[in-house]
Amino acid sequence: MQTHLESPAPRRKPPTAGPGDPLWSEIEAFLCRNTLVPAPHRLGPQTRLCRDLRLRPRELEDLMERYFGYFRVRRGDYDREYLARARAWPWRRARRSPEITADMLLRAARRGCWSDSEPSSAQALSASPAQQ
């Protein structure tokens, strides 16, 4: 007979971007300082840097250079040719790279390394507080 019941350890939910997240506030402030946010648009995790903030390829490249330095994020699988791969040539179909979003910036800042791949739920749940 059990003398007490042990409840299972609570699962940690991956942090979500929002007003209570200090890292999201830093990302938001960084984007506001370094870009001009068009009037009707409100920054959020799904904000696309090129389409929503209307950044040209050179402006995006400059922004990413400042981002890597400011947040001390390793480049990982981000390369300088990211934008060249994202542009499809008219005479052939090329697979487009996903457009960079504010959520991608947030995830990379949490991990400390840029990665185009989506983290698995197990990786997100096992992230230590020191990494976040």
DSSP file with accessible surface (Angstrom, degrees, kcal/mol):
  #  RESIDUE AA STRUCTURE BP1 BP2  ACC     N-H-->O    O-->H-N    N-H-->O    O-->H-N    TCO  KAPPA ALPHA  PHI   PSI    X-CA   Y-CA   Z-CA
    1    1 A M              0   0  231      0, 0.0     2,-0.3     0, 0.0     0, 0.0   0.000 360.0 360.0 360.0 134.0    0.0    0.0    0.0
    2    2 A Q        -     0   0  144      1,-0.1     3,-0.1     0, 0.0     0, 0.0  -0.597 360.0-157.5 -80.8 137.1    1.3    3.4   -0.9
    3    3 A T  S    S+     0   0  137     -2,-0.3     2,-0.3     1,-0.2    -1,-0.1   0.762  78.1   7.5 -84.5 -26.3    1.6    6.0    1.8
    4    4 A H  S    S-     0   0  112      2,-0.0     2,-0.5     0, 0.0    -1,-0.2  -0.988  72.7-120.7-150.0 156.5    1.5    8.9   -0.6
    5    5 A L        -     0   0  144     -2,-0.3     2,-0.6    -3,-0.1     0, 0.0  -0.850  20.8-146.1-100.3 133.8    0.8    9.5   -4.2
    6    6 A E        -     0   0  157     -2,-0.5     3,-0.1     3,-0.0    -2,-0.0  -0.874  12.4-141.4 -99.3 127.2    3.5   11.2   -6.3
    7    7 A S        -     0   0  103     -2,-0.6     0, 0.0     1,-0.1     0, 0.0  -0.618  30.2-100.0 -83.3 147.5    2.3   13.4   -9.0
    8    8 A P        -     0   0  117      0, 0.0    -1,-0.1     0, 0.0     3,-0.1  -0.295  48.4 -89.3 -64.1 152.5    4.2   13.3  -12.3
    9    9 A A        -     0   0   87      1,-0.1     2,-0.1    -3,-0.1    -3,-0.0  -0.379  50.3-106.5 -61.5 135.4    6.6   16.1  -12.8
   10   10 A P        -     0   0  121      0, 0.0     2,-0.3     0, 0.0    -1,-0.1  -0.423  32.8-118.4 -66.0 139.7    4.9   19.0  -14.5
   11   11 A R        -     0   0  218     -2,-0.1     2,-0.5    -3,-0.1   114,-0.0  -0.634  22.7-127.8 -79.0 134.6    5.8   19.4  -18.2
   12   12 A R        -     0   0   93     -2,-0.3    -1,-0.0   113,-0.2     0, 0.0  -0.706  19.2-142.0 -82.7 127.8    7.5   22.7  -19.0
   13   13 A K        -     0   0  183     -2,-0.5     3,-0.1     1,-0.1    -1,-0.0  -0.675  27.8-103.5 -85.0 142.7    5.8   24.5  -21.9
   14   14 A P        -     0   0   67      0, 0.0   111,-0.1     0, 0.0    -1,-0.1  -0.428  48.5 -99.2 -62.2 139.4    8.1   26.2  -24.3
   15   15 A P        -     0   0   48      0, 0.0     2,-0.3     0, 0.0    -3,-0.0  -0.303  38.3-142.3 -61.2 142.4    8.0   30.0  -23.6
   16   16 A T        -     0   0  115     -3,-0.1     2,-0.3     1,-0.0     8,-0.1  -0.804  20.7-104.0-106.6 150.3    5.7   31.9  -25.9
   17   17 A A        +     0   0   25     -2,-0.3    86,-0.0     7,-0.1     3,-0.0  -0.530  68.3 111.5 -71.6 131.9    6.4   35.3  -27.2
   18   18 A G  S >  S-     0   0   17     -2,-0.3     3,-1.6     3,-0.2     7,-0.2  -0.983  80.5 -64.6 179.4-177.4    4.3   37.9  -25.5
   19   19 A P  T 3  S+     0   0  137      0, 0.0     6,-0.1     0, 0.0    -1,-0.1   0.787 125.4  53.3 -62.8 -25.5    4.3   40.8  -23.1
   20   20 A G  T 3  S+     0   0   77     -4,-0.1    -3,-0.1     4,-0.0     0, 0.0   0.556  87.6  91.6 -86.9  -5.8    5.6   38.8  -20.2
   21   21 A D    <>  -     0   0   19     -3,-1.6     4,-2.0     1,-0.2    -3,-0.2  -0.789  59.2-162.7 -93.8 112.5    8.6   37.4  -22.0
   22   22 A P  H  > S+     0   0   98      0, 0.0     4,-1.8     0, 0.0    -1,-0.2   0.855  90.3  53.7 -65.6 -32.3   11.7   39.6  -21.5
   23   23 A L  H  > S+     0   0   35      2,-0.2     4,-2.4     1,-0.2     5,-0.2   0.909 107.4  51.0 -69.2 -38.4   13.6   38.1  -24.5
   24   24 A W  H  > S+     0   0   12      1,-0.2     4,-2.9     2,-0.2     5,-0.2   0.919 107.7  53.8 -62.2 -39.7   10.6   38.8  -26.8
   25   25 A S  H  X S+     0   0   50     -4,-2.0     4,-2.5     1,-0.2    -1,-0.2   0.897 108.9  49.1 -61.2 -37.9   10.7   42.4  -25.5
   26   26 A E  H  X S+     0   0   82     -4,-1.8     4,-2.5     2,-0.2    -1,-0.2   0.910 111.6  48.0 -66.6 -43.4   14.4   42.6  -26.4
   27   27 A I  H  X S+     0   0    0     -4,-2.4     4,-2.6     2,-0.2    -2,-0.2   0.935 113.1  48.7 -61.9 -45.1   13.7   41.3  -29.9
   28   28 A E  H  X S+     0   0   61     -4,-2.9     4,-2.3     1,-0.2    -2,-0.2   0.928 112.7  47.0 -61.6 -45.1   10.8   43.7  -30.4
   29   29 A A  H  X S+     0   0   36     -4,-2.5     4,-2.3    -5,-0.2    -1,-0.2   0.904 110.7  53.2 -64.6 -39.4   12.9   46.6  -29.2
   30   30 A F  H  X S+     0   0    4     -4,-2.5     4,-1.8     1,-0.2    -2,-0.2   0.933 110.5  46.4 -61.0 -45.8   15.8   45.6  -31.4
   31   31 A L  H  X S+     0   0    0     -4,-2.6     4,-1.6     1,-0.2    -1,-0.2   0.901 112.1  50.9 -65.4 -38.3   13.5   45.5  -34.5
   32   32 A C  H  < S+     0   0   73     -4,-2.3    -1,-0.2     1,-0.2    -2,-0.2   0.872 112.8  46.4 -66.7 -36.4   12.0   48.9  -33.6
   33   33 A R  H  < S+     0   0  137     -4,-2.3    -1,-0.2     1,-0.2    -2,-0.2   0.820 121.2  36.0 -72.4 -33.3   15.5   50.4  -33.2
   34   34 A N  H  < S+     0   0   49     -4,-1.8     2,-0.3    -5,-0.2    -2,-0.2   0.491 118.3  38.1-104.9  -6.8   16.9   49.0  -36.5
   35   35 A T  S  < S-     0   0   19     -4,-1.6     2,-0.7    -5,-0.1    20,-0.0  -0.925  75.5-115.4-136.9 166.2   13.9   49.0  -38.8
   36   36 A L        -     0   0  154     -2,-0.3    -4,-0.1    17,-0.3    -3,-0.1  -0.919  29.9-146.9-102.7 113.1   11.0   51.2  -39.7
   37   37 A V        -     0   0   40     -2,-0.7    16,-0.1    -5,-0.2    17,-0.0  -0.727  24.3-115.9 -82.7 120.3    7.8   49.4  -38.8
   38   38 A P    >   -     0   0   14      0, 0.0     3,-1.1     0, 0.0    -1,-0.1  -0.238  29.0-109.6 -57.4 146.5    5.0   50.4  -41.3
   39   39 A A  T 3  S+     0   0  102      1,-0.3    -2,-0.0     3,-0.0     0, 0.0   0.848 111.5  42.0 -50.9 -51.0    2.1   52.2  -39.7
   40   40 A P  T 3  S+     0   0  119      0, 0.0    -1,-0.3     0, 0.0     2,-0.3   0.729  98.4  91.5 -76.8 -12.6   -0.7   49.6  -39.9
   41   41 A H    <   -     0   0   53     -3,-1.1     2,-0.5    11,-0.1    -4,-0.0  -0.564  58.4-159.7 -86.9 141.3    1.6   46.7  -38.9
   42   42 A R        -     0   0  211     -2,-0.3    -3,-0.0     0, 0.0     2,-0.0  -0.974  27.8-112.8-116.7 129.5    2.0   45.6  -35.3
   43   43 A L        +     0   0   16     -2,-0.5   -15,-0.0     2,-0.0    -6,-0.0  -0.338  50.6 148.7 -62.8 138.2    5.1   43.5  -34.4
   44   44 A G    >   -     0   0   18     -2,-0.0     3,-1.8   -16,-0.0    58,-0.3  -0.930  62.0 -84.7-156.3 175.8    4.4   40.0  -33.4
   45   45 A P  T 3  S+     0   0   44      0, 0.0    58,-2.1     0, 0.0    59,-0.3   0.814 124.9  53.1 -60.9 -29.3    6.0   36.5  -33.6
   46   46 A Q  T 3  S+     0   0  137     56,-0.2     2,-0.2    55,-0.1    -3,-0.0   0.367  76.8 129.7 -89.8   6.8    4.7   35.9  -37.1
   47   47 A T    <   -     0   0    3     -3,-1.8    55,-1.9     1,-0.1     2,-0.5  -0.445  52.2-143.8 -63.6 123.6    6.1   39.2  -38.5
   48   48 A R  B  >> -A  101   0A  84     -2,-0.2     5,-1.4    53,-0.2     4,-1.3  -0.807   3.4-144.5 -91.3 130.2    8.0   38.5  -41.7
   49   49 A L  T  45S+     0   0    1     51,-2.5     6,-1.1    -2,-0.5     4,-0.3   0.896  93.5  34.5 -66.5 -42.6   11.1   40.7  -42.0
   50   50 A C  T  >5S+     0   0   40     50,-0.4     4,-0.5     4,-0.2     5,-0.3   0.957 127.4  33.2 -77.0 -51.6   11.0   41.2  -45.8
   51   51 A R  T  45S+     0   0  158      3,-0.2    -2,-0.2     2,-0.2    -1,-0.1   0.949 128.2  32.3 -74.5 -49.4    7.3   41.2  -46.5
   52   52 A D  T  <5S+     0   0   32     -4,-1.3    -3,-0.2     1,-0.2    -1,-0.1   0.886 129.2  35.3 -80.3 -38.5    5.8   42.8  -43.4
   53   53 A L  T  4<S-     0   0    6     -5,-1.4   -17,-0.3    -4,-0.3    -1,-0.2   0.461 102.9-130.8 -93.5  -2.1    8.7   45.2  -42.6
   54   54 A R     <  +     0   0  173     -4,-0.5     2,-0.4    -6,-0.3    -4,-0.2   0.873  42.2 170.5  57.8  45.3    9.4   45.8  -46.3
   55   55 A L        -     0   0   23     -6,-1.1    -1,-0.2    -5,-0.3    -2,-0.1  -0.695  28.3-134.8 -87.3 137.9   13.2   45.2  -46.0
   56   56 A R     >  -     0   0  174     -2,-0.4     4,-2.7     1,-0.1     5,-0.2  -0.466  32.9-100.5 -80.4 163.0   15.3   44.9  -49.1
   57   57 A P  H  > S+     0   0   68      0, 0.0     4,-2.4     0, 0.0     5,-0.2   0.893 123.8  47.6 -54.6 -42.8   17.8   42.1  -49.3
   58   58 A R  H  > S+     0   0  146      2,-0.2     4,-2.3     1,-0.2     5,-0.2   0.906 112.4  49.6 -66.9 -39.0   20.8   44.3  -48.4
   59   59 A E  H  > S+     0   0   77      2,-0.2     4,-2.5     1,-0.2    -1,-0.2   0.896 111.0  50.1 -65.1 -39.4   18.8   45.8  -45.5
   60   60 A L  H  X S+     0   0    3     -4,-2.7     4,-2.7     2,-0.2    -2,-0.2   0.915 109.2  51.2 -64.9 -41.9   17.9   42.4  -44.3
   61   61 A E  H  X S+     0   0   30     -4,-2.4     4,-2.1    -5,-0.2    -2,-0.2   0.929 111.7  47.2 -62.0 -43.2   21.6   41.3  -44.5
   62   62 A D  H  X S+     0   0   56     -4,-2.3     4,-2.1     2,-0.2    -1,-0.2   0.910 111.8  51.0 -63.7 -42.4   22.7   44.3  -42.5
   63   63 A L  H  X S+     0   0    2     -4,-2.5     4,-2.6     1,-0.2    -2,-0.2   0.923 109.8  49.7 -61.2 -43.1   19.9   43.7  -39.9
   64   64 A M  H  X S+     0   0    0     -4,-2.7     4,-2.7     2,-0.2     5,-0.2   0.884 107.8  53.8 -66.8 -36.1   21.0   40.1  -39.5
   65   65 A E  H  X S+     0   0   66     -4,-2.1     4,-1.7     1,-0.2    -1,-0.2   0.935 112.0  44.6 -61.6 -45.4   24.6   41.1  -39.0
   66   66 A R  H  X S+     0   0  107     -4,-2.1     4,-3.0     2,-0.2     5,-0.2   0.890 112.1  53.9 -64.9 -38.6   23.6   43.4  -36.2
   67   67 A Y  H  X S+     0   0    0     -4,-2.6     4,-2.5     2,-0.2     6,-0.3   0.938 107.3  49.1 -60.8 -49.8   21.3   40.7  -34.8
   68   68 A F  H  X>S+     0   0   14     -4,-2.7     5,-1.2     1,-0.2     4,-0.5   0.889 117.3  42.6 -60.0 -38.8   24.1   38.1  -34.6
   69   69 A G  H  <5S+     0   0   54     -4,-1.7     3,-0.2    -5,-0.2    -2,-0.2   0.924 115.8  46.4 -73.1 -44.6   26.4   40.6  -32.9
   70   70 A Y  H  <5S+     0   0  118     -4,-3.0    -2,-0.2     1,-0.2    -3,-0.2   0.924 123.2  32.4 -67.7 -45.1   23.8   42.1  -30.5
   71   71 A F  H  <5S-     0   0   36     -4,-2.5    -1,-0.2    -5,-0.2    -2,-0.2   0.442 103.3-126.9 -93.0  -0.1   22.3   38.8  -29.2
   72   72 A R  T  <5 +     0   0  220     -4,-0.5     2,-0.5    -5,-0.3    -3,-0.2   0.924  48.4 165.8  53.7  50.5   25.6   36.9  -29.6
   73   73 A V      < -     0   0    8     -5,-1.2    40,-0.2    -6,-0.3    -1,-0.2  -0.842  36.1-126.1 -98.6 129.0   23.9   34.2  -31.7
   74   74 A R  B     -b  113   0B 166     38,-2.6    40,-2.5    -2,-0.5     4,-0.1  -0.485  20.0-123.3 -69.9 149.9   26.2   31.8  -33.5
   75   75 A R    >   +     0   0   86      1,-0.2     3,-2.8    38,-0.2    -1,-0.1   0.777  44.1 168.4 -69.1 -29.0   25.5   31.6  -37.2
   76   76 A G  T 3  S-     0   0   52      1,-0.3    -1,-0.2    39,-0.1    39,-0.2  -0.265  74.8 -12.6  53.6-122.0   24.9   27.8  -37.3
   77   77 A D  T 3  S+     0   0   76     37,-1.3     2,-0.4     2,-0.1    -1,-0.3   0.277 108.4 110.8 -97.7  13.7   23.3   27.0  -40.7
   78   78 A Y    <   +     0   0   10     -3,-2.8     2,-0.3    36,-0.2    36,-0.1  -0.712  47.5 178.8 -81.0 133.5   22.6   30.6  -41.6
   79   79 A D    >   -     0   0   64     -2,-0.4     3,-1.8     1,-0.0     4,-0.2  -0.901  43.8-108.0-132.7 166.3   24.9   31.7  -44.4
   80   80 A R  T 3  S+     0   0  142     -2,-0.3     3,-0.5     1,-0.3     4,-0.3   0.699 115.8  63.6 -67.2 -17.2   25.4   34.8  -46.4
   81   81 A E  T 3> S+     0   0  115      1,-0.2     4,-2.5     2,-0.1    -1,-0.3   0.363  70.7 103.4 -87.8   5.8   23.8   33.1  -49.4
   82   82 A Y  H <> S+     0   0    4     -3,-1.8     4,-1.3     1,-0.2    15,-0.2   0.924  84.1  44.2 -53.7 -45.0   20.5   32.8  -47.6
   83   83 A L  H  > S+     0   0   22     -3,-0.5     4,-0.9    -4,-0.2    -1,-0.2   0.873 110.4  53.9 -72.2 -35.2   19.0   35.6  -49.6
   84   84 A A  H >4 S+     0   0   40     -4,-0.3     3,-0.5     1,-0.2    -1,-0.2   0.898 110.0  48.3 -65.9 -37.2   20.4   34.4  -52.9
   85   85 A R  H 3< S+     0   0  100     -4,-2.5    -1,-0.2     1,-0.2    -2,-0.2   0.794 106.2  58.7 -71.2 -26.0   18.8   31.0  -52.4
   86   86 A A  H 3< S+     0   0   25     -4,-1.3     2,-0.6    -5,-0.3    -1,-0.2   0.723  91.5  79.8 -76.6 -18.5   15.5   32.7  -51.5
   87   87 A R  S << S-     0   0  128     -4,-0.9     2,-0.3    -3,-0.5     8,-0.1  -0.793  74.4-147.4 -95.3 118.4   15.3   34.5  -54.8
   88   88 A A        -     0   0   32     -2,-0.6     5,-0.1     6,-0.1    -2,-0.1  -0.656  15.7-125.0 -84.5 135.7   14.0   32.2  -57.6
   89   89 A W    >   -     0   0  101     -2,-0.3     3,-1.1     3,-0.2     5,-0.1  -0.576  17.9-126.1 -76.4 145.3   15.4   32.8  -61.1
   90   90 A P  T 3  S+     0   0  119      0, 0.0    -1,-0.1     0, 0.0     3,-0.0   0.813 105.4  52.5 -64.8 -28.6   12.7   33.4  -63.7
   91   91 A W  T 3  S+     0   0  188      1,-0.1     2,-0.3     2,-0.0    -2,-0.0   0.526 116.5  31.2 -89.8  -4.9   13.9   30.8  -66.1
   92   92 A R  S <  S-     0   0  143     -3,-1.1     2,-0.5     2,-0.0    -3,-0.2  -0.998  80.3-115.1-147.3 152.1   14.0   27.9  -63.6
   93   93 A R        -     0   0  248     -2,-0.3     2,-0.4    -5,-0.1    -2,-0.0  -0.734  34.0-174.5 -87.7 128.9   12.1   27.0  -60.5
   94   94 A A        -     0   0   41     -2,-0.5     2,-0.4    -5,-0.1    -6,-0.1  -0.938  31.9-107.8-122.0 145.6   14.1   27.0  -57.3
   95   95 A R        -     0   0  205     -2,-0.4     2,-0.3    -8,-0.1    -8,-0.0  -0.583  38.9-133.1 -71.6 125.1   13.0   26.0  -53.9
   96   96 A R        -     0   0  166     -2,-0.4   -10,-0.2     1,-0.1     3,-0.1  -0.592  10.9-126.3 -82.0 140.2   12.5   29.1  -51.8
   97   97 A S        -     0   0   12     -2,-0.3     3,-0.1   -15,-0.2    -1,-0.1  -0.515  41.9 -90.7 -75.8 151.5   14.0   29.2  -48.3
   98   98 A P        -     0   0   66      0, 0.0     2,-0.2     0, 0.0    -1,-0.1  -0.353  46.3-106.0 -64.3 143.9   11.5   30.2  -45.7
   99   99 A E        -     0   0   58      1,-0.1     2,-0.3    -3,-0.1    -3,-0.0  -0.464  38.1-105.3 -71.0 142.8   11.2   33.8  -45.0
  100  100 A I        -     0   0    3     -2,-0.2   -51,-2.5    -3,-0.1   -50,-0.4  -0.517  42.5-170.3 -72.6 129.9   12.8   35.0  -41.8
  101  101 A T  B  >  -A   48   0A  21     -2,-0.3     4,-1.5   -53,-0.2     3,-0.3  -0.752  37.6-110.2-115.5 166.5   10.2   35.8  -39.1
  102  102 A A  H  > S+     0   0    0    -55,-1.9     4,-2.2   -58,-0.3   -56,-0.2   0.850 119.4  59.0 -63.3 -32.8   10.5   37.5  -35.7
  103  103 A D  H  > S+     0   0   39    -58,-2.1     4,-2.8     1,-0.2    -1,-0.2   0.877 101.7  53.5 -65.5 -36.1    9.8   34.1  -34.1
  104  104 A M  H  > S+     0   0   17     -3,-0.3     4,-2.3   -59,-0.3    -1,-0.2   0.899 108.6  50.1 -64.3 -39.1   12.8   32.6  -35.8
  105  105 A L  H  X S+     0   0    1     -4,-1.5     4,-2.2     2,-0.2    -2,-0.2   0.915 111.6  48.7 -63.2 -42.5   14.9   35.4  -34.3
  106  106 A L  H  X S+     0   0    3     -4,-2.2     4,-2.1     2,-0.2    -2,-0.2   0.932 111.3  48.3 -64.2 -46.6   13.4   34.6  -30.9
  107  107 A R  H  X S+     0   0   38     -4,-2.8     4,-2.2     1,-0.2     6,-0.2   0.914 112.6  49.0 -61.5 -42.4   14.1   30.9  -31.1
  108  108 A A  H  X>S+     0   0    3     -4,-2.3     4,-2.7     1,-0.2     5,-0.7   0.899 109.7  51.6 -66.3 -37.7   17.7   31.5  -32.3
  109  109 A A  H  <5S+     0   0   20     -4,-2.2    -1,-0.2     2,-0.2    -2,-0.2   0.885 110.3  49.7 -66.7 -35.9   18.3   33.9  -29.4
  110  110 A R  H  <5S+     0   0   33     -4,-2.1    -2,-0.2     1,-0.2    -1,-0.2   0.917 118.6  37.9 -65.9 -43.4   17.0   31.3  -26.9
  111  111 A R  H  <5S-     0   0   84     -4,-2.2    -2,-0.2     2,-0.2    -1,-0.2   0.770 100.7-131.9 -77.3 -32.4   19.2   28.6  -28.3
  112  112 A G  T  <5S+     0   0   21     -4,-2.7   -38,-2.6    -5,-0.2     2,-0.3   0.503  80.8  76.8  89.2   5.0   22.2   30.8  -29.0
  113  113 A C  B   <S-b   74   0B  29     -5,-0.7     2,-0.3   -40,-0.2   -38,-0.2  -0.992  81.1-118.3-150.1 138.0   22.6   29.3  -32.5
  114  114 A W        +     0   0    3    -40,-2.5   -37,-1.3    -2,-0.3     2,-0.3  -0.563  37.0 169.0 -76.8 135.9   20.7   29.9  -35.7
  115  115 A S        -     0   0   29     -2,-0.3   -39,-0.1   -39,-0.2    -7,-0.0  -0.958  32.0-154.7-149.2 129.8   18.9   26.9  -37.2
  116  116 A D  S    S+     0   0   45     -2,-0.3     2,-0.2     2,-0.1    -1,-0.1   0.716  74.5  90.9 -73.1 -21.6   16.4   26.7  -40.0
  117  117 A S  S    S-     0   0   72      1,-0.1    -2,-0.1     3,-0.0     3,-0.0  -0.500  84.3-115.7 -80.1 146.5   15.0   23.5  -38.6
  118  118 A E        -     0   0  132     -2,-0.2    -1,-0.1     1,-0.1     2,-0.1  -0.592  35.3-114.5 -76.0 131.9   12.1   23.6  -36.2
  119  119 A P        -     0   0   29      0, 0.0    -1,-0.1     0, 0.0     2,-0.1  -0.421  30.3-114.5 -68.4 144.9   13.0   22.3  -32.8
  120  120 A S     >  -     0   0   56      1,-0.1     4,-2.2    -2,-0.1     5,-0.2  -0.372  25.6-111.6 -71.7 160.9   11.3   19.1  -31.7
  121  121 A S  H  > S+     0   0   94      1,-0.2     4,-2.3     2,-0.2     5,-0.2   0.863 118.8  55.9 -64.4 -31.7    9.0   19.3  -28.8
  122  122 A A  H  > S+     0   0   66      2,-0.2     4,-1.9     1,-0.2    -1,-0.2   0.916 108.5  47.0 -66.9 -39.7   11.4   17.1  -26.7
  123  123 A Q  H  > S+     0   0  117      1,-0.2     4,-0.5     2,-0.2    -2,-0.2   0.909 112.9  49.3 -66.8 -40.3   14.2   19.6  -27.4
  124  124 A A  H >< S+     0   0   24     -4,-2.2     3,-0.6     1,-0.2    -2,-0.2   0.891 113.7  45.7 -66.7 -38.0   12.0   22.6  -26.5
  125  125 A L  H 3< S+     0   0   56     -4,-2.3    -1,-0.2     1,-0.2    -2,-0.2   0.817 112.1  51.1 -75.3 -28.1   10.9   20.9  -23.3
  126  126 A S  H 3< S+     0   0   93     -4,-1.9    -1,-0.2    -5,-0.2    -2,-0.2   0.453  77.8 123.2 -90.7   1.8   14.4   19.8  -22.2
  127  127 A A    <<  -     0   0   16     -3,-0.6    -3,-0.0    -4,-0.5   -16,-0.0  -0.417  63.2-125.8 -64.2 131.9   15.9   23.3  -22.7
  128  128 A S    >>  -     0   0   47     -2,-0.1     3,-1.2     1,-0.1     4,-0.7  -0.418  16.1-114.8 -77.8 157.1   17.5   24.3  -19.5
  129  129 A P  G >4 S+     0   0   97      0, 0.0     3,-0.6     0, 0.0    -1,-0.1   0.814 115.1  62.8 -60.9 -27.7   16.7   27.6  -17.8
  130  130 A A  G 34 S+     0   0   98      1,-0.2    -3,-0.0     2,-0.0    -2,-0.0   0.816 101.3  51.5 -68.1 -27.5   20.3   28.8  -18.4
  131  131 A Q  G <4        0   0  114     -3,-1.2    -1,-0.2   -19,-0.0    -4,-0.0   0.663 360.0 360.0 -80.2 -17.1   19.7   28.5  -22.1
  132  132 A Q    <<        0   0   81     -4,-0.7   -21,-0.0    -3,-0.6   -22,-0.0  -0.075 360.0 360.0 -98.1 360.0   16.6   30.6  -22.0
